Structure formats: C-alpha cells, structure tokens
Amino acid sequence: MLDNDHNATSIRAIIHRVLRQPAKKSMVYSGGIHKIKSPKPRVSARAKERIDFAIQHAWADSTLEKYAGSLNAFHAYCDSERVGQEQRLPASEFLLCSFSASRVGEIAGGTARAAVAAVKAWHIIEGAEWLGGIRLRYVLRGVENLAPVSSKRDIRPPVTASMVDLLAENLDTNNPLDAVVLAAATSALWGQIRLGEILSDTQSKYKSGHIPTVADLRPPCTSAGSRSLHLPWTKAKGKKGEDTMLCKQNAPSDPIRALQSHLSTNAVPSDLPLFSYRDANGSLICLTRKKFLQRCNDIWSNHGYPAFTGRSFRIGGTTELLLAGVHPNVVQAMGRWQSEAFKVYWRRLNLLGSLHWEL
C-alpha cells in the first residue's frame, strides 16, 4: 500500500540536528557553538524557529547526508591536529586551507571543494562568520591541479536507444514490474529525465510533490500521441517543477506505447505516483531507483553490457537527440539544461562529428 511520506520534514530536521550536534570525544559532529562578537537584535523564539525551519530546507536531504560525512572528516582532522572546539567555529582561513590541503595529491579537486562546502554549510546553520577567502580558493585550485589520475572518474557511457530497444524486446509488458520498468526507461531516455525526478526512494512511501503522479501525464497533444509530463520537482528548479515532452518514436523504445501498456497493466489511480506497479498481492508499490536499475542491468548484462547508473539515461537521451540531427538549442530546451552546461555531457563525439561535418 502506498503512503504519502509525511515524515520528510522530520527526517530533514534530524539531519539538521546532527549537523548542529556539539562535540564529544566519542563523536565526530563536534564544534561547540561560538557566539559571534557582533551584536544580534533580540527577536522572539518564534522568529528563531522560523529561521531554523527555513535553513533546514536550504539544502536537499541527499546533500545534507553527504555534508554530514564531510563534517566527520573535518572534525577528525581537527582532532588529529589538536584544534580546539572554540577554534573550529568560526574556522579561520588558515584552518580551512590546512584542512583542504590535508590530502593534496590523494583526492580530486571536487572532493576537496565538497568538503569545504559542508563546513561552510555548518557555519551558515550556526550563524557563524565564514572566513574562507582568496587564499582558500587558490589552495583548492592547487589541490585540483595536483589530483592523481586515479582520482578522476571514467566518463560514464550513455544508455543508447538500442539498449532501451533491447529492454522492450526482453521485458514482458503483461508483467506489472516489467511494464513499469519499460515505461520509466523510455521516459527517462527520451525525456532526458533524471531518475530522482520520477522514481521514489522507497517502495512503500513517496514524497508528495516530489515525483509525478498519473495526473501529471498530460493528454496527447499531437496527432501522433506525444504527451507532456509535468515534473513537480527537478534538480534545477526544485519545487517549482518543470515540464518535459515525451515524443512518439517509431521504435521499440517508444515512450508513448510503453506508458499506455504500463497504465493498462497496473491500473494506477490518477493521484498516485505514475511509476507504481502491482505486487504479487495486487497492492500498489513505487518503483525505486534500485529496483529499476537492477532489472535493466539484469537484461543488459546478459547481452554483454557493463552495469549502468541512473545518470546514463539523461546523458543518453541528449546524445541520441543530437545524433538524430536535432538542433542543439532544441535539445537544450527539451532537456531543461541550464545555459550550455549540457555540452559537458555530450557522448559519442566521434559519431556526432562524422554526422555533422564529415565530407
């Protein structure tokens, strides 16, 4: 049985409290609250509660969880260097630089920047002054320049249309799980969608206003049956949401046919998550990212493909549209890419090059 997740705010509050937890020798989330010397206006307790509530929602849950791990490393470093609690908040630029350079030559620049971002978030939560400046920026640049080759991730290969065609040929759309997996795979590819924007984290609960319901799938808007899908939450726009187009394809990976088969097989009510399916007892459960990727990779591995991650679908959709000759500006608009950042994720450039300028 699907339940709307009403505990999202309380979970966020727990993470928020972890980031604020005072230090004990047995714990890593340390740092006693250091009072800012500049005077603060006196406000009511209710006003302070509202500030805390707003700050709790300044970052995504996943970001706060990652920050907690980075604060672990920061306080462990301070402990090893015998940096006192009162010197950690606010942290001097010297301390921030020494922490950032503590693993120079071992980690990627992005890893060091993420750790500093976590410490900065901790300062913001506590209302402490941030003292990082130009010297810190140059230290982080040096860490990036000295990053070992082993710290650099291999470029993620994109999921291709032929791979999703393969799913269509091997999944049984009369099977509830297979039907929803194919619908999600075709939608993620051709809609250039991140899996976190359409799939729930857990199968029994979902966050209201975070993933699309059946009602968010608009009626056909072209003679071919193409449809608009409203994404109530996206990485770029947050709760403002965005719309994406799911266009009819003359291929097994057609998202329109896959969605029709899924909704027919699983009979999902209009107010429940679009990518839900019936379990063995006939109850509706959410398709999770883990279950989705497991089913896809099971099929692909049988045909010689390596394991793929969720981001490979969005990247793959972008690449397929470019290979099809769709103008980059149209691809950018359809994929809801900010500025021209999508060009960083172009894959199969050898094919793109031969397609557009080989004589």
ZAMARGU-4260 file (C-alpha; in steps of 0.2 Angstrom, whole numbers, plus 5000, padded with zeros to 4 digits):
<rodrens>
0) 5000/5000/5000 | 5007/5017/4995 | 5008/5031/5008 | 5012/5049/5006 | 5028/5052/5016
5) 5023/5065/5029 | 5039/5062/5038 | 5051/5071/5026 | 5051/5087/5036 | 5055/5077/5052
10) 5069/5067/5044 | 5076/5083/5037 | 5076/5091/5055 | 5085/5075/5062 | 5099/5078/5049
15) 5099/5096/5053 | 5101/5092/5072 | 5115/5080/5068 | 5125/5094/5059 | 5122/5105/5074
20) 5127/5092/5087 | 5140/5098/5100 | 5157/5089/5101 | 5160/5074/5112 | 5176/5064/5112
25) 5167/5049/5105 | 5158/5059/5092 | 5163/5067/5076 | 5150/5080/5073 | 5158/5092/5085
30) 5161/5110/5087 | 5153/5120/5102 | 5143/5135/5097 | 5154/5150/5096 | 5145/5166/5099
35) 5148/5179/5086 | 5155/5195/5093 | 5144/5207/5083 | 5128/5211/5092 | 5112/5202/5086
40) 5095/5210/5088 | 5083/5202/5100 | 5069/5193/5092 | 5056/5181/5098 | 5058/5162/5100
45) 5045/5160/5086 | 5056/5171/5074 | 5071/5160/5078 | 5061/5144/5075 | 5056/5151/5058
50) 5074/5154/5053 | 5079/5137/5058 | 5064/5130/5048 | 5069/5139/5033 | 5088/5134/5034
55) 5083/5116/5036 | 5076/5117/5018 | 5090/5126/5011 | 5098/5110/5005 | 5092/5094/4998
60) 5091/5079/5010 | 5104/5070/5000 | 5116/5085/5001 | 5114/5086/5020 | 5118/5067/5021
65) 5134/5070/5011 | 5138/5085/5021 | 5137/5075/5037 | 5151/5063/5031 | 5162/5078/5026
70) 5160/5086/5043 | 5165/5069/5050 | 5182/5071/5041 | 5184/5090/5046 | 5182/5086/5064
75) 5193/5071/5063 | 5206/5081/5055 | 5204/5095/5069 | 5206/5081/5082 | 5221/5074/5074
80) 5229/5092/5074 | 5223/5096/5091 | 5212/5110/5086 | 5201/5116/5100 | 5182/5117/5099
85) 5182/5136/5100 | 5194/5137/5085 | 5183/5127/5074 | 5168/5139/5073 | 5171/5151/5065
90) 5186/5142/5057 | 5200/5153/5052 | 5205/5154/5034 | 5222/5145/5039 | 5212/5131/5047
95) 5201/5129/5031 | 5217/5129/5020 | 5226/5116/5030 | 5211/5105/5030 | 5208/5107/5011
100) 5227/5103/5008 | 5227/5089/5021 | 5225/5076/5007 | 5233/5085/4992 | 5240/5073/4979
105) 5227/5060/4985 | 5210/5066/4981 | 5201/5075/4967 | 5198/5094/4967 | 5180/5091/4968
110) 5181/5081/4983 | 5190/5094/4992 | 5178/5108/4987 | 5163/5097/4993 | 5171/5095/5010
115) 5174/5114/5011 | 5156/5117/5006 | 5150/5106/5020 | 5160/5116/5033 | 5153/5132/5025
120) 5135/5125/5027 | 5139/5121/5045 | 5144/5139/5048 | 5128/5145/5040 | 5117/5134/5050
125) 5126/5140/5066 | 5126/5158/5061 | 5145/5159/5061 | 5155/5171/5051 | 5163/5162/5035
130) 5182/5167/5034 | 5186/5157/5018 | 5194/5169/5005 | 5205/5171/4991 | 5219/5160/4999
135) 5207/5146/5001 | 5202/5147/4983 | 5220/5146/4977 | 5223/5131/4989 | 5208/5122/4982
140) 5214/5126/4964 | 5231/5118/4969 | 5223/5103/4976 | 5213/5101/4959 | 5229/5103/4949
145) 5239/5090/4959 | 5225/5077/4959 | 5231/5060/4955 | 5225/5052/4939 | 5217/5038/4949
150) 5205/5051/4957 | 5197/5055/4941 | 5181/5045/4936 | 5180/5037/4920 | 5167/5046/4908
155) 5150/5037/4911 | 5144/5029/4895 | 5127/5034/4889 | 5112/5022/4888 | 5108/5021/4870
160) 5091/5019/4861 | 5096/5002/4855 | 5099/4997/4873 | 5081/5003/4878 | 5075/4994/4862
165) 5083/4978/4870 | 5074/4981/4886 | 5057/4982/4876 | 5061/4966/4867 | 5065/4956/4884
170) 5053/4964/4896 | 5035/4957/4897 | 5023/4971/4897 | 5010/4960/4904 | 5020/4958/4920
175) 5017/4973/4932 | 5036/4976/4936 | 5042/4974/4918 | 5028/4986/4912 | 5033/5000/4924
180) 5052/4997/4921 | 5050/4999/4902 | 5039/5015/4904 | 5052/5023/4916 | 5066/5018/4905
185) 5059/5025/4889 | 5053/5041/4898 | 5069/5044/4906 | 5079/5042/4889 | 5068/5052/4878
190) 5063/5065/4891 | 5081/5067/4896 | 5075/5065/4914 | 5085/5061/4930 | 5079/5046/4939
195) 5077/5055/4955 | 5064/5066/4947 | 5052/5052/4943 | 5056/5037/4955 | 5053/5036/4974
200) 5067/5032/4986 | 5056/5018/4994 | 5043/5007/4988 | 5030/5009/5001 | 5031/5028/5003
205) 5033/5043/4992 | 5036/5062/4995 | 5021/5072/4989 | 5025/5085/4976 | 5042/5077/4973
210) 5038/5064/4959 | 5025/5064/4946 | 5008/5056/4948 | 4997/5049/4934 | 4988/5066/4933
215) 5004/5074/4929 | 5005/5065/4912 | 4995/5076/4901 | 4983/5071/4887 | 4991/5068/4870
220) 4995/5085/4861 | 4999/5079/4844 | 4991/5068/4831 | 5005/5055/4834 | 5001/5054/4853
225) 5015/5064/4860 | 5012/5069/4878 | 5019/5082/4891 | 5024/5076/4908 | 5025/5088/4922
230) 5039/5085/4934 | 5034/5093/4951 | 5052/5093/4957 | 5068/5095/4947 | 5086/5097/4952
235) 5087/5113/4943 | 5070/5121/4948 | 5066/5112/4964 | 5048/5113/4969 | 5044/5125/4955
240) 5045/5110/4944 | 5046/5109/4925 | 5038/5101/4910 | 5046/5089/4898 | 5040/5082/4882
245) 5038/5063/4878 | 5038/5062/4859 | 5031/5047/4849 | 5046/5036/4842 | 5045/5023/4828
250) 5055/5011/4838 | 5053/4998/4852 | 5059/5012/4864 | 5043/5022/4861 | 5038/5030/4877
255) 5020/5033/4872 | 5017/5015/4869 | 5026/5009/4885 | 5016/5021/4896 | 5000/5015/4888
260) 5005/4997/4892 | 5010/5001/4909 | 4995/5010/4914 | 4984/4997/4907 | 4993/4983/4916
265) 4995/4992/4933 | 4979/5002/4933 | 4987/5016/4944 | 4975/5029/4950 | 4977/5047/4945
270) 4983/5053/4962 | 4996/5041/4964 | 5014/5040/4958 | 5015/5037/4939 | 5029/5024/4940
275) 5020/5012/4953 | 5016/4994/4950 | 5006/4980/4957 | 5015/4967/4968 | 5010/4949/4970
280) 4996/4953/4981 | 4989/4966/4969 | 4994/4981/4980 | 5002/4996/4973 | 5021/5000/4977
285) 5033/5013/4970 | 5046/5008/4958 | 5063/5013/4966 | 5079/5018/4958 | 5087/5002/4964
290) 5074/4990/4958 | 5073/4999/4941 | 5092/4998/4938 | 5093/4980/4944 | 5080/4975/4932
295) 5088/4985/4917 | 5106/4979/4921 | 5100/4961/4923 | 5095/4961/4905 | 5109/4971/4898
300) 5122/4960/4907 | 5115/4945/4898 | 5120/4954/4882 | 5137/4959/4887 | 5134/4977/4893
305) 5143/4983/4909 | 5132/4990/4924 | 5125/5007/4920 | 5120/5021/4933 | 5104/5032/4933
310) 5113/5047/4926 | 5117/5037/4910 | 5098/5039/4904 | 5098/5058/4904 | 5115/5058/4896
315) 5110/5045/4883 | 5094/5054/4878 | 5104/5070/4875 | 5116/5061/4864 | 5103/5051/4854
320) 5094/5068/4850 | 5110/5076/4844 | 5114/5060/4834 | 5096/5061/4826 | 5101/5079/4820
325) 5090/5089/4832 | 5097/5106/4834 | 5107/5108/4850 | 5096/5123/4855 | 5081/5112/4854
330) 5090/5098/4864 | 5095/5111/4877 | 5077/5117/4879 | 5069/5100/4879 | 5081/5093/4891
335) 5079/5108/4903 | 5098/5111/4903 | 5104/5127/4912 | 5114/5138/4900 | 5125/5127/4889
340) 5130/5115/4903 | 5123/5100/4893 | 5138/5101/4881 | 5149/5094/4895 | 5139/5078/4895
345) 5139/5075/4876 | 5145/5057/4872 | 5150/5048/4857 | 5158/5064/4849 | 5166/5053/4836
350) 5149/5049/4829 | 5142/5067/4831 | 5157/5074/4822 | 5155/5062/4807 | 5137/5066/4806
355) 5138/5085/4805 | 5155/5089/4796 | 5162/5073/4788 | 5164/5077/4769
</rodrens>
